[in-house]
Amino acid sequence: PYRTIFLSSIYSILIAMVVFLLQSALGIVHWSTPTAILLIGATISFVNWGAERLWYSAVTGMMKEPLSLVGFVTRIPFWYVASGIGYVVGMLVAKKIGLIGFYDIPIKPLFIFGARLGIVVLLLLQFLSYYVFTRKSKDGSQ
């Protein structure tokens, strides 16, 4: 559990940096604080962690090799929905406590933006972790 919390915290910071850059470039928010951006990143990260657990309990029983390419591809819809939900919830909570200002109607564009953002970030993180894992396996180091 500590490893999962640590990795989710690292993912939160990475997602928060991407959120900040994209929100600044696209002008999605009127004003924000670093706390709001970290809250949004943490929400996306931890909701995706929950989606991974849901995927594991719902899908892996139906697969012979859950860590195969097919297993990897079946995670993408879970990531999409979880990232959209995490982004919207993070934005709404940050707005409710006065950390960020944006128009929240309609919410659909925010959901789609968060979902796409999450897919890109999670794919990059998965490929990075796969690269590190395969590199360590080839070197024979643990």
Buried (B, 14 or more C-beta within 10 A) or exposed (E): EEEEEEBBBEBBEBBBBBBBEBBEEEEBBEEBEEEBBBBBBBBBBBBBBEBBEEBEEEBBEEEEEBEEEEBEEBBBEBBBBBBBBBBBBBBBBBBEEEBBEBEEEEEEEBBBBBBBBBBEBBBEBBEEEEEEEEEEEEEEEE
